[in-house]
Structures are given as structure tokens and as C-alpha cells.
Amino acid sequence: MAAILDPLKDGKSCLELLAHLGSDLDVVNDARASFGKQAQVLTEKDTKLIRYLIEHQHTSPFRGVVFKFKVKAPLFVCRQWWKHVIASNHNDEQLGWNEKSLRYVAIADANEFYIPDIFRQQSPNNKQATLGALAGAEAETARTIYEAQCEASYAAYQQLLALGVGREQARGVLVPSVYTSWVWTVSLHALLHFIALRQGEGAQQEIAAYAEAILHLIAPIVPVTLQAWQGIALQQF
Ligand SMILES: Cc1cc2nc3c(=O)[nH]c(=O)nc-3n(C[C@H](O)[C@H](O)[C@H](O)COP(=O)(O)OP(=O)(O)OC[C@H]3O[C@@H](n4cnc5c(N)ncnc54)[C@H](O)[C@@H]3O)c2cc1C
């Protein structure tokens, strides 16, 4: 298992599992806290208990397992991510969100923009869906326009910094495909909710790629929980 993944496969995006607290065993031990029992190894009975907990929406034992990720993603993906506020959060003190805001350090270079490999077409009848890829000359034109806008945005940013404008204001001209990074601390419960929504119908492919990468990174730590959860596929868990 690679500890660092490149979800968007452009050599710039990044998802790293920095640390975690707990595993499948903690889920069952937390669930049995009311009986004063503590297991050292996971048994077949525990596997059944995890399945039961998920099926019956006994959610709190899944909040005793916590993951800390370092994420590097385009700003527009970060905006979508930021909407997940419960136990993964930036607006109270439950768990953590700490972002490189571009207020204290400037972006490193003109390469710090996400340029899509494929330009998907807008669905005519589903506002939040894209369909097949643009091809040939149209794809080339789309790429040229997209890259030019990123380059112009970076050039304006550099000019403002050179004039002495503060980073906190100069960052306003950067387009939303600029890469940003943050450290995200999240409970297993909130993480499963995030993955279900961001891999679900209507989710944008870019954030879905991060959700898939998260699954890869946590699979060795909570394999029993993932198997039970994927089998049931509860969106609302
Ligand atoms: C496909 C898709 C399209 C989207 N489009 C848009 C969009 O166009 N614009 C936009 O602004 N957002 C959009 N969102 C974000 C969406 O509205 C949610 O904010 C986001 O998915 C986080 O989900 P959540 O609130 O369930 O998660 P969390 O914030 O992690 O909350 C977890 C759960 O806690 C409960 N909860 C959270 N807050 C409250 C509360 N205040 N009161 C009561 N219960 C609460 C709910 O049960 C919630 O499901 C989109 C999301 C998806 C998946």
C-alpha cells in the first residue's frame, strides 16, 4: 500500500494518511464499553457485531476511530470538501481542518494549477452531470483556453506581489483550479458519510477520485468495517 496517492494522476494532487487512532477493534471495544469489556483481537463474533452496528445505525462506535490526512487538491475541490462539517470540521472544535491559505506563503510556481486531462461535456438534461470527453480540435481548444486562463491568473498574481500588494489580497486573482493543501482530521463515521456522498450519484469526478483514494488508504486499518459498510451501502450512515 502506498501511503501517498495522487488521486488526480497529474503529478500534483496528493493524499497522504499522516496518522490514525484506532481500527476495527476499537469499534467493537467502544460498542461494548457499556458492558465493561475489552477485546485484544478481532473475532468472528466481532465481525458480526460491526455489521449489526452499521445495519442498525449505531453510529457512535465509528466516531472513536480517527484519521489525519494531508490533502492537496484544486481549490474548487476544497470548496466541496469544506461543506462536510460534522466531525471533520473547520467551524468548531470537534476535529481539525488546517489549511495553507496562501496568506502566509505565496504559491510556489506557475505549475500549481490543476489542468484536466480530459474535458467532459455538460449533460443537456442533468445540471450536475458531465458526459463523455471532448475530442480532437475541440479538446485542444478547451485545453488552450484553460491553460491560458491559469497562466494569466498566475501572471497577474505575480505582478501584484511585485507591486507590493499583500498575499492575502493578491490571492484573489487566482483561479479555482489553483492547488491548495490542508490537514484534515476526521472520524471514521464522518469519513464514511463523506465517501458515500462524494462517490454517489451526482458527485464530481475530481472529488470522487479523492474519495476512492481515501478508501485505499483506510482499507488496511478498518477492513471489516469497510466490508460491512460497502455490503449495506447506507448513504445515510
Ligand atoms: C452531489 C452533491 C452536490 C452538491 N451540491 C451543492 C451545491 O450546489 N451547493 C452547496 O452549497 N452544497 C452542495 N453540496 C453539499 C451538500 O449540500 C452538503 O453540504 C455536503 O454534501 C455535506 O453533507 P452533510 O451535510 O450530510 O455532511 P456533514 O456536514 O458531515 O453532516 C453530517 C450529517 O449531520 C447532520 N447535520 C449536519 N449539519 C446539521 C444541521 N445544521 N442540522 C441538523 N443536522 C445536521 C446531517 O444528518 C448530515 O447528513 C453538494 C453535495 C453533493 C454530494
The ligand as a Tripos MOL2 file, in Angstrom:
@<TRIPOS>MOLECULE
LIG
   53    58     1     0     0
SMALL
NO_CHARGES

@<TRIPOS>ATOM
      1 C1        -23.6110   15.7200   -5.4240 C.3       1 LIG1
      2 C2        -23.5790   16.8810   -4.4830 C.ar      1 LIG1
      3 C3        -23.9140   18.1360   -4.9200 C.ar      1 LIG1
      4 C4        -23.8690   19.2220   -4.0380 C.ar      1 LIG1
      5 N1        -24.1710   20.4830   -4.4990 N.ar      1 LIG1
      6 C5        -24.0820   21.5330   -3.6660 C.ar      1 LIG1
      7 C6        -24.3390   22.8700   -4.1240 C.ar      1 LIG1
      8 O1        -24.6490   23.0870   -5.2790 O.2       1 LIG1
      9 N2        -24.2090   23.8920   -3.2460 N.ar      1 LIG1
     10 C7        -23.8740   23.6820   -1.9410 C.ar      1 LIG1
     11 O2        -23.8120   24.6530   -1.1750 O.2       1 LIG1
     12 N3        -23.6390   22.4480   -1.4700 N.ar      1 LIG1
     13 C8        -23.7290   21.3660   -2.2850 C.ar      1 LIG1
     14 N4        -23.4650   20.1030   -1.8260 N.ar      1 LIG1
     15 C9        -23.0690   19.9410   -0.4190 C.3       1 LIG1
     16 C10       -24.2080   19.3200    0.4140 C.3       1 LIG1
     17 O3        -25.3390   20.1820    0.4710 O.3       1 LIG1
     18 C11       -23.7010   19.0290    1.8380 C.3       1 LIG1
     19 O4        -23.4080   20.2550    2.4930 O.3       1 LIG1
     20 C12       -22.4390   18.1770    1.8390 C.3       1 LIG1
     21 O5        -22.6020   17.0580    0.9960 O.3       1 LIG1
     22 C13       -22.1370   17.7150    3.2410 C.3       1 LIG1
     23 O6        -23.1030   16.7650    3.5730 O.3       1 LIG1
     24 P1        -23.6740   16.6710    5.0360 P.3       1 LIG1
     25 O7        -24.2610   17.9680    5.4940 O.co2     1 LIG1
     26 O8        -24.5540   15.4610    5.0600 O.co2     1 LIG1
     27 O9        -22.3240   16.3400    5.8530 O.3       1 LIG1
     28 P2        -21.8850   16.7960    7.2810 P.3       1 LIG1
     29 O10       -21.7020   18.2510    7.3430 O.co2     1 LIG1
     30 O11       -20.6840   15.9700    7.6010 O.co2     1 LIG1
     31 O12       -23.0920   16.4190    8.2050 O.3       1 LIG1
     32 C14       -23.3130   15.0510    8.5510 C.3       1 LIG1
     33 C15       -24.7600   14.8860    8.9460 C.3       1 LIG1
     34 O13       -25.0110   15.6180   10.1410 O.3       1 LIG1
     35 C16       -26.3280   16.1570   10.0990 C.3       1 LIG1
     36 N5        -26.2500   17.6280   10.1380 N.ar      1 LIG1
     37 C17       -25.2400   18.4030    9.7340 C.ar      1 LIG1
     38 N6        -25.4930   19.6930    9.9590 N.ar      1 LIG1
     39 C18       -26.7170   19.7350   10.5190 C.ar      1 LIG1
     40 C19       -27.5360   20.7710   10.9760 C.ar      1 LIG1
     41 N7        -27.1350   22.0480   10.9250 N.pl3     1 LIG1
     42 N8        -28.7260   20.4570   11.4540 N.ar      1 LIG1
     43 C20       -29.1530   19.1850   11.5450 C.ar      1 LIG1
     44 N9        -28.4210   18.1380   11.1450 N.ar      1 LIG1
     45 C21       -27.2110   18.4180   10.6320 C.ar      1 LIG1
     46 C22       -26.9750   15.6900    8.8270 C.3       1 LIG1
     47 O14       -27.6370   14.4670    9.0730 O.3       1 LIG1
     48 C23       -25.7820   15.4230    7.9460 C.3       1 LIG1
     49 O15       -26.0380   14.4940    6.9090 O.3       1 LIG1
     50 C24       -23.5000   19.0150   -2.6800 C.ar      1 LIG1
     51 C25       -23.1750   17.7400   -2.2500 C.ar      1 LIG1
     52 C26       -23.2000   16.6730   -3.1230 C.ar      1 LIG1
     53 C27       -22.8080   15.2950   -2.6200 C.3       1 LIG1
@<TRIPOS>BOND
     1     1     2 1
     2     2     3 ar
     3     2    52 ar
     4     3     4 ar
     5     4     5 ar
     6     4    50 ar
     7     5     6 ar
     8     6     7 ar
     9     6    13 1
    10     7     8 2
    11     7     9 ar
    12     9    10 ar
    13    10    11 2
    14    10    12 ar
    15    12    13 ar
    16    13    14 ar
    17    14    15 1
    18    14    50 ar
    19    15    16 1
    20    16    17 1
    21    16    18 1
    22    18    19 1
    23    18    20 1
    24    20    21 1
    25    20    22 1
    26    22    23 1
    27    23    24 1
    28    24    25 2
    29    24    26 1
    30    24    27 1
    31    27    28 1
    32    28    29 2
    33    28    30 1
    34    28    31 1
    35    31    32 1
    36    32    33 1
    37    33    34 1
    38    33    48 1
    39    34    35 1
    40    35    36 1
    41    35    46 1
    42    36    37 ar
    43    36    45 ar
    44    37    38 ar
    45    38    39 ar
    46    39    40 ar
    47    39    45 ar
    48    40    41 1
    49    40    42 ar
    50    42    43 ar
    51    43    44 ar
    52    44    45 ar
    53    46    47 1
    54    46    48 1
    55    48    49 1
    56    50    51 ar
    57    51    52 ar
    58    52    53 1
@<TRIPOS>SUBSTRUCTURE
     1 LIG1         1 GROUP 0 **** ****
